[in-house]
């Protein structure tokens, strides 16, 4: 890593965001003694983009005169080696005029041997390297991978896709509707929070104390809604009540916790009492059945064939049913009541 290189990358203007990220990571991999030669896989991983997108931005950076790529191949094994990147701040840098190769576009492979600007980017004879190992350009034997010597992103045997023709798109992590709903909820909470501050006596244009600023204060207020079950209107009502008893605004949301908890308890108790009152009123509103109706109800049970518990009918009820002639003693004995 070289601070000089990364500072130079940061100072470049007029680049697209992704292109600047690529340039910065190239400079981050620059070594003052040995140069810059990260593999494409490493560079694409650092930039979090695909290799085809990486090649597209490298072509733009090279066309803008910010770097030059020098392909390399092992002279003994003929195996591919990472490309050497000559950056614009290096001494003796000369932007390439025409740079053939599949990573950046079409070109004449013979130019690697005849054109110094294209093949060596203005380096001296000792720095010159062999043709591109990644794709087999030039006079060296083709790469061991078996691909033809001159593939490029626009040709069928390219190792990487052409980003302009790729039809696959990453799915959205969140739908537009969900994002709009989240933004609307946040806007509504901002309005509620402003009303709460106003109820506590804070002026709209005045600067807030530190304990009422930032996300912690807002998160604490949200707990009154989520954990205590208080509505926004109820919170503002309780906040206004506290100001009537205390001349100064509270020192942060925590100072209101006790009041909010009591309000939640009172609301829960009121709801419980309301439920009991409704049940009591419902029970009182229904008239009690008369003795004749009660005797008729139990007589229907005795005269039917459905299951009849032994202790369901008392002796007094048996007397009522016999007096009214609703059942016979034989039926009561048969059903096991007498």
Residue pairs with C-beta under 8 A, 6 or more apart in sequence:
1 28
1 29
1 30
2 27
2 30
2 31
2 32
4 32
4 89
5 27
5 28
5 30
5 36
5 87
5 89
6 24
6 27
6 28
8 27
8 87
8 88
8 89
9 20
9 23
9 24
9 26
9 27
10 24
12 20
12 23
12 66
15 23
15 61
15 64
16 57
16 60
18 47
18 49
18 53
18 57
19 57
19 60
19 61
21 47
22 43
22 47
22 49
22 54
22 57
22 58
22 61
23 61
23 66
23 67
25 38
25 43
25 46
25 47
26 36
26 38
26 43
26 67
26 85
26 87
27 36
27 87
28 46
29 36
29 37
29 38
29 42
29 43
29 46
30 36
30 87
35 84
35 85
35 86
35 90
36 84
36 85
36 86
36 87
37 72
37 81
37 82
37 83
37 84
37 85
38 46
38 82
38 85
39 82
40 51
40 54
40 55
40 82
40 83
40 134
41 51
43 54
44 50
44 51
44 53
44 54
47 54
49 57
50 160
50 161
50 163
51 159
51 160
52 153
52 160
52 161
52 162
52 163
52 166
53 163
55 103
55 104
55 153
55 160
56 163
58 67
58 69
58 103
58 104
59 103
59 104
59 105
61 67
62 68
62 69
62 95
62 96
62 99
62 104
65 88
65 95
66 87
66 88
67 85
67 86
67 87
67 88
68 85
68 86
68 93
68 94
68 95
68 96
68 99
68 121
68 122
69 83
69 84
69 85
69 86
69 96
69 99
69 101
69 103
69 104
69 121
70 83
70 84
70 85
70 86
70 119
70 120
70 121
70 123
70 127
70 129
71 83
71 84
71 101
71 112
71 129
71 130
71 131
71 132
71 133
71 134
71 135
71 137
71 138
72 81
72 82
72 83
72 84
72 129
72 130
72 132
72 133
73 79
73 80
73 81
73 129
73 130
73 131
73 132
73 133
73 140
74 80
74 81
74 133
75 130
78 133
78 140
78 141
78 143
78 144
79 133
79 143
79 144
80 133
80 134
80 143
80 144
81 133
83 103
83 132
83 134
84 129
86 93
86 121
86 122
86 123
87 93
88 95
92 122
92 123
92 124
93 121
93 122
94 117
94 121
94 122
95 117
95 121
96 117
96 118
96 121
97 115
97 117
97 118
98 107
98 108
98 111
98 115
98 117
98 118
99 105
99 107
99 118
100 106
100 107
100 108
100 109
100 111
100 112
100 118
100 137
101 107
101 132
101 135
101 137
101 152
102 132
102 134
102 135
102 137
102 150
102 151
102 152
102 153
102 155
102 158
102 159
103 134
103 135
103 153
105 152
106 152
106 154
107 118
109 131
109 137
109 138
109 139
109 149
109 150
110 138
111 118
111 119
112 118
112 119
112 131
112 132
112 137
112 138
113 119
113 138
113 139
116 122
119 128
120 127
120 128
120 129
130 138
130 140
131 137
131 138
131 139
131 140
132 138
133 143
134 143
134 159
135 143
135 147
135 149
135 150
135 151
135 152
135 159
136 142
136 143
136 147
136 148
136 149
136 150
137 149
137 150
142 148
142 149
143 149
147 157
147 159
148 157
151 157
151 158
151 159
152 158
153 160
153 161
153 162
154 162
189 218
189 222
192 232
192 236
193 218
193 221
194 204
195 232
195 236
196 221
196 235
196 236
196 239
197 208
197 212
198 204
199 236
199 239
199 240
199 243
200 239
200 242
200 243
200 249
200 250
201 243
201 248
201 249
202 208
202 212
202 249
209 251
209 252
211 217
211 251
211 252
211 253
211 254
212 252
212 253
217 252
217 253
220 252
220 253
220 254
221 235
221 253
224 230
224 235
224 260
225 231
225 232
225 235
228 260
228 261
228 263
228 264
229 264
229 267
230 238
230 260
230 263
230 264
230 267
234 263
234 267
235 260
238 256
238 259
238 260
238 263
239 256
241 259
242 250
242 256
242 259
243 249
250 256
289 297
291 320
292 324
294 317
294 320
295 317
295 320
295 321
295 324
295 326
296 326
298 312
298 313
298 317
298 321
299 321
299 324
299 326
299 327
301 308
301 312
301 313
302 308
302 313
302 321
302 327
302 331
302 332
302 335
302 337
303 326
303 327
303 331
308 335
308 336
308 337
310 336
310 337
313 337
318 327
318 332
318 337
318 338
321 327
321 332
322 329
322 332
329 338
332 338
